[in-house]
């Protein structure tokens, strides 16, 4: 009811609900009065059991609740749909007419990042993100066990929180070269990104990979598993190296290359930074979203006039 009153009081002409939690109430508040453009950063419904299999694999029993909510918001008649990558657009085609789906890539606020490459901490690898099953955080530790065999300078920091926080903290306590920092604030995050020699993202599920963009914005290269969305991002930014999915030895090999041959990392990170400056500022993203909103307005009033 509060959202409905705000729409009325402020004279809002279009809404842009984001999945998950704000999506349903904001859409219902706008229903039958103004057009809506829903933004999906990713969807997890796929596999057996009407698409619930993947949710349960990631979140166990609680995944059924997430799957149920996702199934509801995927079936609302939005005026248009926006998403953050062509990879997610391909998933959404099952639920929406492709002609109504717009790709609006994520943006980066470069003003909070260093304007030039800063001094790196030799051998430092950083994992920055949620401590959750599908991120395969343990793979980063297993890979660093291998990296350490040939490079004693190599070490890794873990920043973030989530259901696996205690497990990751315990794995770090058993190793001299690993440290768990927990959740960090924005300033600390930027400092860690800028100081790291390599960012690692061994994830199996990504809608795009904003952490990898942030790494390049801080002039830092990355190593990530070769999954569809990250592959798409890497083809666009050219700011890092991809390892075969769940191949820990390959992950370790790529990390070792960027530690032992920093000139390669410098080149990759600069390519990524240049691509962000050209195509992924918030001004560029806002322009793409504005076009989607205008399409929604035109379509809505064409059908209601």
N, C-alpha and C positions, 0 to 999 in steps of 0.2 A: 504493500500500500504506500509505503514511503517513496519508493521509486516512481510509482504512478503519479503521486502528488508533485514530485520534483519535475517530472516531464511536463505536467500541466502548468505549474507555477513559472517555470523557466522558459516555456514556449519551445521546448526541444523538438526538432523536426525529424531527427533520425537517431537511432541508437546503435551502438557497436558492442554488443555483449560478447564477452570472452568465455570460452569453456575453461573450467567447469562451473564453479560455484556461482559466479554472478550471472551465468548465462540464462538459466531458466527464469528466475524472478524478473530480470530486466526485460527478457522477451515478453513475458506475460504482462508486465506493466505497460508495454508499448503496443500490445496486441490489438489489431483492428483500428489503430489510430494513426500510427506513423510507421515508416519502413524500418527494417532492421538489417544490419550486416553482421553476421556472427563470425567471430575469429576463432579458428581451431589451430592450436600450436602442434597438436598431434592427436591421434586416436589410437586406442589399444585394442579395440574389438576385432578379433580375428581368430582363426583356428576353429576347432570343433565346439560343440555345445553352443551353437548360435553366436559364436564369436566370443564367448566368455572364457575360453581356454587360456588365452594370453593374459587376461586380467588375473585369473587365478594363479597362473605361473608366477606372475610378478608379485602379487599382494596376498597370496594364499586365500583363506576364506573371505577376508575383507574385500577381495577383488570382485566378488559378486555384487557388492553394493556399488562399486565404481562402474562396473559393467552396466548395471541397471540404469544408473544416472546417465551414462554416456549414450545408451540406447534411446533414452527419452529425448535428450537434447539433439541427437542426430536426426530426429524425426520431426522436428518443429519446422514449419514452413517459413523460413527466413526469406527476406526479399533477395539477398545475395549472401554468399559465403566467402570469407577471406581466409587464407592460410599462409604459413611461413615458408613453404618450399613446394617444389613440384612433386617431391616424394610424398608429402602428406596429401597433396591434391589427388594423386593417384589413388590413395586410400579412400578419400572422400567421394570419389566418383561412384562408389557403390550406393551412396545415400543421396547425392544431389546431382542435378543436371550439370555436366562439366561447363556449359556455357555460363553458369551462374557462379562459378568458382574463380576467384582472383587470387593470384600469388602476390603477397606483400611481404617481402623478406624482412627479417629483423634488422633493426638499426643499432648503431653505436654512437654514444655521445663522446666524441673524441676530446672534448674539453677537459674531461676528468683523467685522461691518460697522458703520459709523457709525450712531448712533441718530438722527441728524438730518442734513439736507443740509449738506455742507461747501462751502467756496469752490471754484468751478470755475475752471479755467484757460481763459480766453476763447479760443474758436476751436479747442480741442483735440478731436480725434477719436481714438478708440482702437480698434484691432483686437486682440482677445485670443483666441488659439486656435491650433490646429495650422496649420502651413505646409504644406498639402497640396492637391492639385488641386481636389477637390470643394468646398473652401471658397472658391474664386475670389478669393483674396487680391489678385491683380493688379487685379481690378475696383475694389477700394477705392482703389488708387493712381490708376487712371484716373479715377475719380469725383472724387478730390481735385484732379486737374489742372484739372477743370472748376470746382470750387468756388473754387479759388485765383484764377481769372480775375476774380471779382467780390469776393472777400474775402481780402485779403492776410494777415489774422490767422489764417486757417484753417491748421491743420497736423495731421499724423497721426503717431501712434506705433504700432508693431507689436510685440507681445509674444507670444512662443511660439516653437516650433521644429518642424522636420519636414523632409521631403525638399526643399521649395522654399525653405528658409532662405537659402541663398546667393543665389538669384535675387531674393528679396525684399530682401535686404540691398543688392544691387547697384542695384536700382531706387531704393531710398531714397538711396543715395549720390549719385545723379544729380539729386536734388531737395533744395532747401534746406528745404522744408516737411515732409519725411518722415524718420523715424528708426526704425531697427530695433534693438530692445532685446534680442532673443533671449529665452531662457527666464527667467522671473522667479519668485521665491519667493512664498509665500502673502501675506506682509505687503506686499510690493511690488505684488502683484496688486490687493489691496484698495485701496491708495493710488491706483493708476492708475485703477481703476474710479470711485473717489470724486471724483477731480480732473477727469476727462474731462467735456466738455460733451455729447458724443455717443459711443455705442458703435456700431460698424458690423459687421454680419455678412452678407457677400454670399455665403452658402453655398447650394449646390444640394441638399445632403443633410443632414438633421437628424432625429433621432428625437424631439427636444423642443426643446432650445435653452437649456441650463443657463446659458451665458454671459449671455444676455439676462435671465434671472432674477437673476443676480448683479449685473448693471448696475442693475436696478430696486432691488435690496436696498441699493445704494450711492447711491440717489436720482439715478440717471443714466438718461436715455431712450436708446432705441436706434433704429437704422434697419437693416432686414434685408430680404432678398429674400422675396417672398411665395410661399413653398413650403408644402405642407400642414401640416407639424408646427409651423412658426413661425406660420402663420396661426391654428392652434388655440391656441397659447400666447398670441398677441396678443389673440384674442377673450376669453381668460380674464383676462389681466393688464391689458390696455389700457395698456401701458407704453411703447409706441413706435410707429413708423410703418413701413409696408411699401412697398417699391418693386417694380415689375414685375420678374419674374425675368430676370436678365441684361440689364436695361435700365440701362446705366450713367448715362445722362442723368437718368433718373428717380431713381436712387440718389443722384446728386449734388444734385438738386433737394430731396430730402427732408433730406439732411444740411444743406444751406444753410438750410432753414426752421428747423431746431432750433438752428443757430448764431446766426442773425440774429434769431430771436424766442424768446429763452430762456424766456419765460413759458409757451410751449407745452410746452417740454421739462420744465419744473418740474411742470406739471400732469400730464403723462403719467407721469413717473417716480413722482410721489406716488401715482397710481392703482395703479401696479405694486407699489410698496412696501406699500400697504394690502392688496392682494390676497394678497401673500406672507405678511404678518403674520396674515391671516385663515385662509388655506387651505394654505399651503405650508411651514410650519415642519416640522422633523423629527418633532415629536410627532404632527402630523396625518398625515404620511407613514407613520410607524410604525403608527398606528392602522389605516390602509388595508391595509398589508402583513400586520398581525396577522390581519385578517379573512380574507385570502387563505390564510394558513397554516392557520387553523382549518378553512376549507373543505377544504383538502387533507387534513388529518388525518381529518376526518369521512368524506371520500370514500374514503380509503385503508383505514380500518378497517371501513367498511361492506362493502368488496369482499373483505377478507381474513378477516372473522369467519365 
